[in-house]
Amino acid sequence: MDMGLSGRPALITGSSGGIGAEIARSLATEGCPVLVHGRGAESARRVAERLRASGATAEVVLGDVTDAADAERVAEAARGFGVRILVNNTGPFSEHSWETSTPDDWRDALDSNVVATVRLTQALLPVLRSDGWGRVITIGSRANTTPLPNMVEYSAAKAAVVNLTTSLAQHLAGSGVTANCVSPGVILTDSARRMFETRAASESWPQRDWPDIEARVASEYAPNPSGRLGRAEDIAAAVTYLASPLADYVNGVELRVDGGITGTPLVTAGSASSSRTGS
């Protein structure tokens, strides 16, 4: 299917790995020139090289979007690239409970998930609106609706991302630019797989092979009607649809891509230990 994306440049923040890299690949496959973003030069370069090897146009921009000066440099590169699709994918998390989280943890979660998204979006709105067509896509979380007891500040920050996306869609009324949010469930990134394998070993699960570990995780840690963990491709497919002209009449929505976990009783096997990811 031709999704009508050919020649529409896209910036995907946090696309040097994980879900962001898969979103970049999916958009590039549909003909989007892609601006790969990350903080690590080598990982971002590898993603861009893979895209170019497949025949896509890809460039790299580096910077920490939680830093105002870095974010402006990223925005300037995006303006020069002619970006019409902005995917705000960067959104690190830490595992904390109400007992272990500190005010600094809450400020960090809001700054990295909310303020960074607002800062870059505001910087790029003029170019997105310049020819009467554009897309802003944010990445939420299943925790928007079912706050996670071991990720309390992250859950609250991602709920704010959904709220700001709806507000942005209203603000952009009549401009031809839509704003939508994709909220993943538990996605099997490399870091997530390592986390679950480590947990299985530390808690002496009898499951040792990955298919068996995933089956247990999908039934206990992330119970969902689909019976599996999500893949980066699941999120990329949703983002690509919302980025396309096929979704012109979809605006201000939260699209949950979580296997149906929202509304399903959740049993967590998590601890309050800290971990970070770019997805």
C-alpha positions in Angstrom: 0.0 0.0 0.0 1.2 3.5 -0.9 0.7 5.5 2.3 1.4 8.9 0.5 4.5 9.7 2.6 7.1 9.8 -0.1 9.1 13.0 0.1 7.7 14.1 3.5 10.7 14.7 5.8 10.6 13.3 9.3 12.5 13.9 12.6 12.2 11.0 15.1 13.8 11.9 18.4 15.6 9.1 20.1 15.9 7.2 16.9 19.5 5.9 17.4 18.1 2.7 18.7 15.1 0.8 20.0 11.6 1.8 19.1 12.8 5.1 17.5 15.1 3.3 15.1 12.2 1.1 14.0 10.0 4.1 13.5 12.7 5.7 11.4 13.0 2.5 9.3 9.3 2.2 8.8 8.9 5.9 7.7 11.9 5.6 5.4 10.4 2.5 3.8 7.4 4.6 2.9 9.7 7.2 1.2 10.2 9.7 4.0 13.6 11.4 4.2 14.6 10.8 7.8 16.5 12.9 10.3 17.9 10.4 12.8 18.4 11.9 16.3 20.3 10.6 19.3 22.9 11.5 21.8 25.5 9.0 20.7 27.2 9.7 17.4 28.1 6.1 16.6 24.7 4.5 17.2 22.9 7.3 15.3 25.4 7.0 12.4 24.7 3.2 12.2 21.0 3.7 12.0 21.4 6.3 9.2 23.8 4.1 7.3 21.3 1.2 7.4 18.6 3.5 6.0 20.8 4.8 3.2 21.8 1.2 2.3 18.1 0.5 1.7 17.9 3.5 -0.6 16.5 6.0 1.8 17.6 9.6 2.4 18.9 9.9 6.0 20.9 12.4 8.0 22.0 12.6 11.6 21.5 15.3 14.2 22.9 14.9 17.7 21.9 16.5 21.0 20.2 16.2 24.3 16.7 17.6 23.9 16.4 18.1 27.6 19.0 20.8 27.2 17.7 24.1 25.8 20.8 24.9 23.6 21.0 21.3 22.3 17.3 21.2 21.5 17.6 24.4 19.5 20.4 22.9 17.5 18.2 19.9 16.8 15.4 22.2 15.8 17.6 24.2 13.5 18.7 21.0 11.8 15.1 19.9 11.4 14.1 23.3 9.9 16.9 23.0 7.4 15.8 19.4 6.6 12.3 20.7 5.9 10.7 18.5 8.5 6.9 18.0 8.1 6.6 15.0 10.5 7.8 15.3 14.1 7.8 12.2 16.2 8.6 13.0 19.9 9.9 9.5 20.8 12.5 10.4 23.5 11.2 9.5 26.9 13.4 7.9 29.5 12.1 6.2 32.6 13.3 5.2 36.0 11.7 2.7 38.3 10.6 4.2 41.6 7.7 3.8 44.0 6.1 6.5 46.1 8.5 5.5 48.9 11.7 5.6 46.8 11.0 8.5 44.4 12.4 11.9 45.2 11.3 15.4 44.1 14.3 15.4 41.8 13.1 12.1 40.2 9.7 13.8 39.5 11.4 16.9 38.0 13.6 14.7 35.8 10.6 12.7 34.5 8.7 15.8 33.7 11.6 17.5 32.1 12.6 14.6 29.9 9.1 13.5 28.9 7.1 16.6 28.9 9.2 19.8 28.8 11.6 18.4 26.1 8.6 17.5 23.9 7.0 20.9 24.4 10.3 22.7 23.7 11.0 20.9 20.4 7.4 21.1 19.3 7.2 24.8 19.9 10.4 25.3 18.0 9.1 23.4 14.9 5.5 24.5 14.7 6.2 27.4 12.3 7.9 25.1 9.7 5.3 22.3 10.3 2.5 24.8 9.5 4.2 26.5 6.6 2.6 24.6 3.8 -0.7 23.6 5.4 0.2 19.9 6.2 2.2 18.4 9.1 2.2 15.8 11.8 3.2 15.9 15.5 3.2 12.4 17.1 4.0 11.9 20.7 4.8 8.6 22.4 2.8 7.9 25.6 2.6 4.7 27.6 0.0 2.2 28.9 0.9 3.8 32.2 -1.1 6.9 31.1 -4.3 5.0 32.1 -3.0 2.4 34.5 -0.2 4.0 36.5 2.5 1.7 37.4 3.3 1.4 41.1 7.0 1.0 40.4 7.2 3.9 37.9 5.1 6.5 39.6 6.7 9.7 38.2 7.1 8.2 34.7 3.4 7.3 34.7 2.3 10.8 35.7 4.6 12.4 33.1 3.3 10.2 30.3 -0.3 11.1 31.3 0.7 14.7 30.8 2.0 13.9 27.3 -1.4 12.6 26.3 -3.0 15.8 27.7 -0.6 18.1 25.9 -1.2 16.3 22.6 -4.9 16.8 22.8 -4.4 20.4 23.7 -2.0 20.8 20.8 -4.5 19.3 18.3 -7.0 21.9 19.4 -4.5 24.7 19.1 -3.6 23.6 15.6 -7.3 23.6 14.4 -7.5 24.5 10.7 -3.8 24.5 10.1 -3.6 21.1 8.4 -1.3 19.8 11.1 -2.6 17.0 13.3 -1.4 15.9 16.7 -1.8 12.4 18.0 -0.3 10.1 20.7 0.7 6.4 20.4 0.8 4.7 23.8 2.8 1.4 23.8 2.4 -1.5 26.2 5.4 -3.5 27.2 7.6 -3.6 24.2 10.4 -6.1 23.7 13.4 -3.8 23.1 16.9 -5.2 23.7 17.0 -3.5 27.1 13.6 -4.9 28.1 14.7 -8.4 27.1 17.9 -8.1 29.2 15.8 -6.8 32.1 13.5 -9.8 32.1 16.2 -12.3 31.6 18.1 -10.8 34.5 14.9 -10.9 36.6 14.3 -14.5 35.7 17.8 -15.5 36.8 17.8 -13.4 40.0 14.4 -14.7 41.1 15.3 -18.3 40.1 12.5 -18.8 37.6 12.4 -22.3 36.2 12.0 -20.8 32.7 15.4 -20.3 31.0 14.6 -20.2 27.3 13.4 -16.8 26.0 10.0 -18.1 24.6 9.2 -19.5 28.1 10.4 -16.3 29.8 8.2 -14.2 27.5 5.2 -16.4 28.1 5.6 -15.9 31.9 6.1 -12.2 31.6 3.0 -11.9 29.3 0.9 -13.8 31.9 2.2 -12.3 35.1 4.1 -9.0 34.6 2.2 -7.8 31.6 -1.1 -9.8 31.3 -2.9 -9.0 28.1 -5.4 -10.6 25.8 -2.8 -10.9 22.9 -0.7 -13.2 25.1 2.7 -11.7 24.1 4.9 -8.7 24.5 4.8 -6.0 21.9 7.5 -5.4 19.3 9.0 -2.2 18.0 7.4 -2.9 14.7 3.9 -2.7 16.3 4.6 0.8 17.5 6.2 1.8 14.2 3.2 0.6 12.2 0.9 2.8 14.3 3.1 5.8 14.0 3.5 5.4 10.3 -0.3 5.3 9.8 -0.8 8.4 11.9 2.0 10.2 10.0 0.4 9.4 6.7 -2.3 11.3 4.8 -4.5 8.3 5.3 -5.0 9.6 8.9 -5.9 13.2 7.9 -9.2 12.8 9.9 -7.5 11.3 13.0 -6.6 14.1 15.3 -6.1 14.6 19.1 -6.4 10.8 19.8 -4.4 8.4 22.0 -3.9 5.2 20.1 -3.1 2.4 22.6 -0.9 -0.3 21.1 -0.6 -2.5 24.2 -2.1 -5.9 23.3 -5.2 -5.0 25.3 -3.3 -4.7 28.6 -5.2 -1.5 29.5 -8.1 -2.5 31.7 -6.6 -6.0 32.4 -5.7 -6.7 36.1 -1.9 -6.1 36.4 0.4 -8.1 38.6 3.9 -6.6 38.8 7.0 -8.5 39.5 9.0 -5.3 39.5 11.4 -3.9 42.1 12.2 -0.2 42.8 15.6 -0.5 41.2 16.5 2.3 38.7 16.9 1.7 35.0 17.0 3.9 32.0 16.0 3.6 28.3 15.6 5.9 25.4 12.2 4.6 24.5 
